[in-house]
Amino acid sequence: MTPLLSLSRLIDKISTGVGKFTMWLILATTLISAGNALVRKMFNVSSNGLLEIQWYLFAAVFMLGAGYGFLRNSHVRIDFISTKLGDRTRNWIDVVGILVVLIPFCAIAGSLGWSFFYQAYVSGEMSQNAGGLIRWPAYALIPLGFGLLLLQGVSELIKRVAFLTGNGPDVLSGEDAKSDDQKAAEALEAKLAETLAGVK
């Protein structure tokens, strides 16, 4: 199990690095979008290339950041159900979900995305808009994004199996594993309990 846990840590480092990179893409998207709006309003000038690059960057944030989102447990969960389940049950649900849904879906979507990317790259497909960009960088985000999500899925699977076999901690039970919604709900519950205690 030790080599697999080492692999999991390596994948987590890759996902963290890519996740931090996508945060800078959010800043770049915001600056380009604001610049486009200002130039259009002040000088009545517009560029399809600049409009499309902000779409590309926006797509890159979501496609490349999916694996990091999985690592940070910020993906959608039904928290009000999962918090009522036992540790082992929650981990078993994740194992089944990763094996039955996530891995096959990422493999299929990545494979189909690769076909789109390859065809666009070979043909030199361009945007139909005047001054638009080449299309293959946008299509490349599909196999790349699903590939990174698949890698993180493998890492999470290793961690769940390690916990279930007694070879690792439960990564779903720590404070860091809680989603932002779950933390907000817990903070609200604590504040409500404090208010009710003050009323009494």
Order of alpha helices (4+ residues) and beta strands (2+ residues): alpha-alpha-alpha-alpha-alpha-alpha-alpha
